Amino acid sequence: MTTSGRGRPIRAALALAALALALGGCARLHARTEPAIPPLALPPAPPHDVTPAPLPSSPGPVGPGAGASEPAKKPVPDEPVERRRTRPAPAAEPPAHPAAQPPMLQTAPAASMPQAAQRIRETLAKAGSDLGQVDYQSLSTDAKAQYDTARRFIRQAEEALSAGNYVFARSLADKAAVLAALLHGGL
């Protein structure tokens, strides 16, 4: 009886091992292949029927400036699409003076430029004065960055002013003045 008692646990362990081996084979991943799909057959391109546009039945006036008062013709709606696409684009008129430079754009008359420059210099002087009254060492890291930015705006505005770019100089001077006033505590 002692023999049969010892054999049971061994048989149970063997049965469990055999079951684990049998199930282990099923647990593996198996590669699944998809059926090969044949490539799609593309239909041939339709033939392109390119025919020249018909000439107008009655020619208009010929010469320079002829037809300038006529509105541009639009394609006839019943006309095939291919015909509308193959029409030549109307020729653009050549410029009267190809070497002529376009006129320089100005935002203010030339007579008021010295006054604009003076106002920009006053704004820069005020911003510089405000920044001069700020203790740089007592500023936080962010405030120091703003201080440096205001100084850079002042320098760039002076460069733009000397180059005659009054619009850009005015913009930079205004930005510098706002930052300087904020740092000085004026706003």
ZALOKE-344339 format. One line per field, with one value per residue: y, x, z of N, C-alpha, C in turn; residue number from 1. Coordinates in Angstrom, 2 decimals. Atoms other than C-alpha are relative to their C-alpha. Example, Ala and Ser with C-alpha at 12.3 -4.5 7.8 and 13.67 -1.06 7.14 Angstrom:
<recs>
nyy: c(-1.19|-1.19)
nxx: c(0.89|-0.82)
nzz: c(0.00|-0.06)
cayy: c(-4.50|-1.06)
caxx: c(12.30|13.67)
cazz: c(7.80|7.14)
cyy: c(1.20|1.09)
cxx: c(0.90|-0.77)
czz: c(0.00|0.73)
num: c(1|2)
</recs>
This chain:
<recs>
nyy: c(-1.16|-1.13|-0.16|-0.68|-1.37|-0.79|-0.06|-0.93|-1.35|0.01|0.11|-1.27|-0.97|0.35|-0.34|-1.47|-0.37|0.36|-0.95|-1.29|0.10|0.07|-1.32|-0.95|-0.06|-0.80|-1.38|-0.75|-0.85|0.53|-1.03|0.13|-0.63|-0.46|0.42|-1.01|-0.70|-0.43|-1.45|-0.45|-0.34|-1.36|-0.16|-0.88|-1.41|-0.33|-0.75|-1.45|-0.64|-1.39|-0.67|-1.44|-0.81|-0.60|-1.43|-0.76|-0.16|-1.35|-0.49|-1.33|-0.94|0.47|-1.07|-0.22|-0.56|0.47|0.92|-0.29|-0.38|1.15|0.84|1.30|0.99|1.19|1.15|0.31|1.14|1.24|0.38|1.10|-0.39|0.07|-1.20|-1.14|0.13|-0.16|-1.37|-0.70|-1.08|-1.30|-0.52|-1.17|-1.12|-0.23|-1.26|-1.15|-0.22|1.18|-0.27|-1.00|0.49|-0.43|-1.10|0.40|-0.27|-0.72|-0.10|-1.41|-0.85|-0.16|-1.19|0.30|1.00|-0.47|-0.04|1.38|0.43|-0.68|0.67|1.31|-0.25|-0.35|1.25|0.78|-0.67|0.30|1.41|0.10|-0.61|0.93|1.16|-0.46|-0.09|1.34|0.72|1.26|1.11|0.38|0.56|1.46|0.52|-0.43|-1.45|-0.27|0.32|-1.10|-1.14|0.23|-0.14|-1.44|-0.56|0.45|-0.78|-1.36|0.08|0.28|-1.18|-0.98|0.46|-0.21|-1.45|-0.47|0.54|-0.68|0.83|-0.66|0.80|1.04|-0.67|-0.43|1.19|0.46|-0.99|0.14|1.22|-0.26|-0.93|0.73|0.87|-0.81|-0.56|1.08|0.31|-1.13|-0.11|-1.15|0.34)
nxx: c(0.81|-0.89|-0.47|1.01|0.11|-1.09|0.12|1.04|-0.49|-0.91|0.83|0.71|-0.97|-0.29|1.18|0.01|-1.10|0.40|1.04|-0.65|-0.71|0.97|0.60|-1.06|-0.13|1.11|-0.11|-0.95|0.56|-0.17|0.07|1.15|-0.27|1.19|-0.08|-0.58|1.01|-0.60|0.10|1.15|-0.29|0.45|0.47|-0.87|0.38|0.83|-0.75|0.09|0.39|-0.44|0.25|-0.22|1.21|0.38|-0.27|1.25|0.49|-0.32|-1.14|0.15|-1.03|-1.37|-0.94|-0.21|1.13|1.26|0.74|-0.21|1.27|0.88|-0.19|-0.60|1.00|0.07|0.32|1.42|0.28|0.21|-1.26|-0.63|-1.01|-1.32|-0.21|-0.21|-1.32|-1.09|-0.07|-1.19|0.25|-0.23|-1.35|-0.05|-0.68|-1.30|-0.04|-0.40|-1.42|-0.42|-1.11|0.41|0.19|1.29|-0.18|-0.19|1.18|-0.26|1.19|0.22|-0.73|-1.41|-0.19|0.25|-0.96|-0.79|0.85|0.20|-1.26|-0.12|0.91|-0.58|-1.15|0.55|0.49|-1.18|-0.63|0.85|-0.21|-1.35|0.04|0.71|-0.86|-1.12|0.42|0.30|-1.14|-0.04|-0.37|1.12|1.08|0.11|-0.54|0.90|-0.09|-1.28|0.19|0.77|-0.92|-0.89|0.80|0.23|-1.28|-0.17|0.94|-0.55|-1.13|0.53|0.73|-1.00|-0.52|1.04|0.12|-1.12|0.19|1.15|1.20|0.69|1.12|-0.55|-0.61|1.09|0.54|-0.96|-0.08|1.21|-0.14|-1.00|0.58|0.97|-0.75|-0.72|0.98|0.42|-1.09|-0.21|1.19|0.77|1.33)
nzz: c(0.00|0.02|1.35|0.80|-0.49|0.54|1.45|0.41|0.26|1.13|1.19|0.17|0.48|1.39|0.80|0.13|0.89|1.36|0.40|0.24|1.27|1.08|0.16|0.33|1.46|0.53|-0.47|0.82|1.05|1.34|1.03|0.88|1.29|0.70|1.40|0.89|0.78|1.26|0.19|0.77|1.39|0.28|1.37|0.78|-0.02|1.15|1.02|-0.12|1.25|-0.06|1.28|-0.15|-0.13|1.28|0.15|0.05|1.37|0.48|-0.78|-0.59|0.44|-0.18|-0.27|-1.43|-0.74|0.57|-0.86|-1.41|-0.62|-0.03|-1.18|0.27|0.40|-0.83|0.84|0.17|-0.87|0.74|0.62|-0.75|-0.98|0.62|0.80|-0.90|-0.62|0.96|0.50|-0.49|-0.96|0.62|-0.23|-0.87|0.63|-0.60|-0.74|0.81|-0.25|-0.76|-0.91|-0.98|-1.36|-0.55|-0.94|-1.39|-0.80|-1.23|-0.83|-0.32|0.93|-0.33|-0.82|-1.41|-0.48|-1.15|-1.20|-0.44|-0.60|-1.29|-0.95|-0.31|-0.90|-1.33|-0.59|-0.38|-1.15|-1.17|-0.34|-0.58|-1.33|-0.89|-0.25|-0.82|-1.40|-0.49|-0.57|0.74|-0.89|-0.86|0.82|0.11|1.26|1.08|0.15|0.65|1.42|0.57|0.02|1.14|1.21|0.20|0.48|1.38|0.80|0.14|0.94|1.33|0.45|0.43|1.28|1.01|0.17|0.82|1.34|0.60|-0.11|-1.10|-0.50|-0.86|-1.15|-0.88|-0.64|-1.01|-1.08|-0.83|-0.80|-1.03|-0.97|-0.82|-0.91|-0.96|-0.95|-0.89|-0.91|-0.90|-0.84|0.44|0.52)
cayy: c(0.00|2.28|1.67|2.81|5.93|7.04|6.44|8.65|11.96|10.95|9.92|13.13|15.16|13.24|13.75|17.47|17.68|15.85|18.13|21.21|19.99|19.24|22.63|24.42|23.58|25.24|28.34|29.27|32.03|30.90|33.10|33.72|34.42|36.40|35.29|37.10|39.73|40.25|43.86|45.84|46.18|49.87|50.84|52.52|56.31|57.83|59.26|62.98|64.85|68.08|70.22|73.83|76.47|77.79|81.20|83.94|84.40|88.15|89.36|92.39|95.45|94.75|96.85|98.15|98.85|97.08|95.31|96.97|98.19|94.74|92.60|89.29|86.45|83.56|80.01|78.99|76.62|74.09|73.96|70.74|70.93|69.88|72.88|75.31|73.95|74.20|77.86|79.98|82.40|86.06|87.69|90.15|93.59|94.26|96.97|100.43|100.85|97.47|99.01|101.55|101.03|101.05|104.14|103.88|103.61|106.06|106.18|109.90|112.80|113.41|116.82|115.22|112.71|114.92|115.39|111.62|110.99|113.54|111.84|108.46|109.88|111.34|107.94|106.25|108.85|108.28|104.50|104.85|107.13|104.67|101.78|103.86|104.16|100.39|98.42|95.51|93.38|93.41|92.13|88.57|86.35|87.13|90.85|90.78|89.15|91.92|94.56|93.02|92.89|96.58|97.47|95.41|97.19|100.56|99.50|98.10|101.20|103.42|101.28|101.44|105.19|105.71|103.52|105.68|102.93|105.14|102.73|99.91|102.30|103.68|100.18|99.17|102.44|101.99|98.44|99.55|102.39|100.05|97.52|100.26|101.84|98.47|97.77|101.24|100.93|103.74|101.82)
caxx: c(0.00|2.85|3.94|0.66|0.65|4.02|3.15|0.08|1.83|4.45|1.81|-0.11|3.06|3.85|0.31|0.55|3.92|2.54|-0.50|1.73|3.87|0.83|-0.72|2.63|2.76|-0.63|0.37|3.09|2.45|1.96|2.62|-0.47|-0.06|-2.52|-3.41|-1.52|-3.70|-3.03|-2.30|-5.17|-5.26|-5.42|-7.46|-5.58|-5.59|-8.27|-7.06|-6.35|-8.17|-6.22|-7.62|-6.64|-9.16|-11.15|-10.20|-12.80|-14.98|-14.42|-10.96|-10.87|-8.68|-4.97|-2.16|-0.83|-3.55|-6.14|-8.80|-7.79|-11.33|-12.86|-13.54|-11.71|-13.56|-14.70|-14.96|-18.35|-20.03|-20.92|-17.32|-15.46|-13.14|-10.15|-10.62|-10.84|-7.61|-5.61|-6.34|-3.22|-3.03|-3.34|0.04|0.88|1.91|5.60|6.46|6.94|10.39|11.89|14.95|12.95|12.97|9.62|9.06|10.15|7.21|7.14|4.76|5.20|6.25|9.98|9.56|8.31|11.18|13.36|10.41|9.78|13.46|13.36|10.33|12.07|15.22|13.10|11.46|14.85|16.22|13.26|13.72|17.46|16.76|14.26|16.68|19.47|17.43|16.92|19.27|20.21|21.67|18.44|16.32|15.05|16.25|13.17|13.44|17.12|16.12|13.56|16.20|18.60|15.83|15.04|18.74|18.81|15.68|17.35|20.50|18.51|16.31|19.38|20.75|17.44|17.26|20.72|19.74|16.65|14.16|11.90|8.97|11.09|13.00|9.72|8.43|11.61|11.76|8.17|8.89|12.01|10.09|7.34|9.82|11.88|8.78|7.68|11.10|11.35|7.85|6.37|3.41)
cazz: c(0.00|0.52|-3.06|-4.52|-2.33|-3.64|-7.28|-7.35|-6.89|-9.43|-11.96|-11.37|-11.88|-15.07|-16.33|-15.63|-17.38|-20.43|-20.48|-20.23|-23.12|-25.22|-24.56|-24.93|-28.62|-29.17|-27.27|-29.75|-32.19|-35.73|-38.72|-40.72|-44.35|-46.37|-49.84|-52.59|-54.21|-57.89|-58.89|-60.30|-64.04|-64.93|-67.96|-70.79|-70.85|-73.07|-76.36|-76.28|-78.99|-79.33|-82.09|-82.72|-81.80|-84.75|-86.03|-85.60|-88.66|-88.84|-87.87|-85.60|-86.04|-86.35|-84.94|-81.65|-79.12|-81.28|-79.29|-76.03|-75.49|-76.08|-73.03|-72.77|-74.50|-72.40|-73.73|-75.05|-72.57|-75.30|-76.50|-75.57|-72.59|-74.68|-76.95|-74.06|-72.57|-75.78|-76.47|-76.29|-73.39|-74.37|-74.73|-72.00|-73.11|-72.63|-70.09|-71.54|-69.94|-69.00|-67.32|-65.29|-61.53|-59.70|-57.60|-53.95|-51.57|-48.68|-45.76|-45.17|-47.36|-47.51|-45.84|-42.60|-42.34|-40.09|-37.73|-37.66|-36.95|-34.13|-32.52|-32.77|-31.14|-28.31|-27.73|-27.70|-25.26|-22.90|-23.11|-22.43|-19.48|-17.99|-18.40|-16.83|-13.63|-13.32|-11.02|-13.29|-10.46|-8.44|-11.37|-11.64|-14.48|-16.59|-15.91|-16.90|-20.19|-20.76|-19.92|-22.45|-25.04|-24.51|-24.95|-28.16|-29.45|-28.80|-30.68|-33.62|-33.75|-33.95|-36.79|-38.66|-38.10|-39.56|-42.55|-43.15|-42.30|-40.19|-39.96|-38.54|-36.29|-34.91|-34.18|-32.36|-30.41|-29.24|-28.09|-26.23|-24.56|-23.35|-21.92|-20.28|-18.72|-17.35|-15.88|-14.38|-12.98|-15.01|-16.41)
cyy: c(1.25|0.26|0.78|1.46|0.90|0.21|1.01|1.41|0.06|-0.08|1.30|1.06|-0.27|0.38|1.51|0.47|-0.30|0.96|1.37|-0.02|0.01|1.38|1.05|0.16|0.85|1.47|0.82|0.83|-0.62|1.14|-0.27|0.72|0.39|-0.42|1.16|0.61|0.46|1.51|0.35|0.35|1.39|0.09|0.92|1.43|0.32|0.79|1.50|0.59|1.48|0.59|1.49|0.73|0.63|1.50|0.75|0.26|1.39|0.53|1.42|0.92|-0.53|1.19|0.19|0.65|-0.47|-0.99|0.28|0.33|-1.17|-0.79|-1.34|-1.01|-1.18|-1.18|-0.23|-1.23|-1.31|-0.51|-1.12|0.51|0.00|1.26|1.20|-0.04|0.30|1.41|0.68|1.12|1.34|0.53|1.25|1.11|0.21|1.32|1.12|0.26|-1.16|0.28|0.99|-0.66|0.43|1.12|-0.53|0.40|0.70|0.11|1.44|0.84|0.23|1.21|-0.30|-1.03|0.52|0.07|-1.41|-0.51|0.62|-0.67|-1.37|0.16|0.35|-1.27|-0.85|0.60|-0.30|-1.45|-0.20|0.56|-0.92|-1.21|0.37|0.08|-1.35|-0.64|-1.41|-1.19|-0.46|-0.63|-1.52|-0.42|0.44|1.50|0.40|-0.26|1.13|1.26|-0.11|0.17|1.48|0.68|-0.37|0.76|1.42|-0.01|-0.22|1.20|1.08|-0.38|0.24|1.48|0.54|-0.52|0.66|-0.82|0.48|-0.84|-1.08|0.60|0.43|-1.19|-0.49|0.97|-0.09|-1.24|0.20|0.90|-0.72|-0.90|0.81|0.58|-1.07|-0.34|1.11|0.16|1.16|-0.34|-0.76)
cxx: c(0.87|0.52|-1.00|-0.16|1.09|-0.15|-1.03|0.53|0.93|-0.79|-0.75|0.94|0.36|-1.15|-0.07|1.10|-0.35|-1.07|0.60|0.75|-0.97|-0.63|1.03|0.18|-1.10|0.15|0.97|-0.73|0.30|-0.13|-1.20|0.33|-1.31|0.12|0.55|-1.11|0.64|-0.14|-1.18|0.44|-0.57|-0.47|0.94|-0.53|-0.85|0.82|-0.24|-0.30|0.35|-0.17|0.22|-1.33|-0.33|0.30|-1.32|-0.38|0.31|1.16|-0.24|1.09|1.39|0.89|0.18|-1.21|-1.34|-0.64|0.19|-1.31|-0.96|0.21|0.59|-1.09|0.09|-0.34|-1.51|-0.31|-0.16|1.28|0.64|1.11|1.38|0.31|0.29|1.40|1.13|0.08|1.25|-0.39|0.24|1.37|-0.07|0.77|1.34|0.02|0.55|1.50|0.52|1.11|-0.38|-0.23|-1.39|0.23|0.11|-1.23|0.41|-1.29|-0.32|0.76|1.43|0.25|-0.18|0.97|0.87|-0.82|-0.25|1.27|0.18|-0.89|0.56|1.18|-0.48|-0.49|1.17|0.70|-0.78|0.20|1.37|0.05|-0.67|0.87|1.19|-0.34|-0.35|1.29|0.00|0.25|-1.17|-1.15|0.02|0.56|-0.86|0.09|1.32|-0.09|-0.78|0.87|0.93|-0.74|-0.26|1.26|0.23|-0.94|0.54|1.13|-0.50|-0.76|0.96|0.61|-1.01|-0.18|1.13|-0.10|-1.17|-1.27|-0.80|-1.14|0.50|0.61|-1.07|-0.58|0.93|0.10|-1.21|0.09|1.00|-0.57|-0.98|0.73|0.72|-0.95|-0.46|1.09|0.24|-1.19|-0.89|-1.37|-0.80)
czz: c(0.00|-1.40|-0.83|0.44|-0.57|-1.51|-0.47|-0.23|-1.20|-1.30|-0.28|-0.54|-1.45|-0.93|-0.21|-0.95|-1.45|-0.51|-0.31|-1.32|-1.17|-0.25|-0.39|-1.50|-0.61|0.37|-0.83|-1.03|-1.35|-0.99|-0.90|-1.29|-0.64|-1.45|-0.85|-0.84|-1.30|-0.15|-0.89|-1.41|-0.27|-1.43|-0.76|0.05|-1.23|-1.02|0.18|-1.37|0.11|-1.39|0.21|0.08|-1.34|0.00|-0.04|-1.45|-0.55|0.83|0.48|-0.52|0.35|0.24|1.48|0.64|-0.54|0.96|1.47|0.69|0.07|1.28|-0.41|-0.31|0.94|-0.88|-0.03|0.83|-0.74|-0.63|0.82|0.91|-0.62|-0.78|0.89|0.59|-0.97|-0.57|0.54|0.95|-0.69|0.37|0.86|-0.71|0.67|0.73|-0.89|0.13|0.83|1.01|1.10|1.35|0.48|1.00|1.43|0.80|1.28|0.78|0.36|-1.03|0.48|0.90|1.48|0.57|1.14|1.28|0.53|0.68|1.38|1.05|0.39|0.96|1.41|0.71|0.47|1.21|1.27|0.43|0.64|1.40|1.02|0.34|0.86|1.47|0.61|0.52|-0.59|0.94|0.86|-0.79|0.04|-1.37|-1.18|-0.23|-0.65|-1.50|-0.68|-0.12|-1.21|-1.33|-0.30|-0.51|-1.47|-0.93|-0.24|-1.03|-1.43|-0.55|-0.47|-1.34|-1.12|-0.29|-0.87|-1.44|-0.71|0.02|1.20|0.57|0.96|1.26|1.00|0.77|1.11|1.17|0.92|0.89|1.14|1.08|0.93|1.00|1.08|1.05|0.97|1.02|1.02|0.94|-0.38|-0.52|1.01)
num: c(1|2|3|4|5|6|7|8|9|10|11|12|13|14|15|16|17|18|19|20|21|22|23|24|25|26|27|28|29|30|31|32|33|34|35|36|37|38|39|40|41|42|43|44|45|46|47|48|49|50|51|52|53|54|55|56|57|58|59|60|61|62|63|64|65|66|67|68|69|70|71|72|73|74|75|76|77|78|79|80|81|82|83|84|85|86|87|88|89|90|91|92|93|94|95|96|97|98|99|100|101|102|103|104|105|106|107|108|109|110|111|112|113|114|115|116|117|118|119|120|121|122|123|124|125|126|127|128|129|130|131|132|133|134|135|136|137|138|139|140|141|142|143|144|145|146|147|148|149|150|151|152|153|154|155|156|157|158|159|160|161|162|163|164|165|166|167|168|169|170|171|172|173|174|175|176|177|178|179|180|181|182|183|184|185|186|187)
</recs>
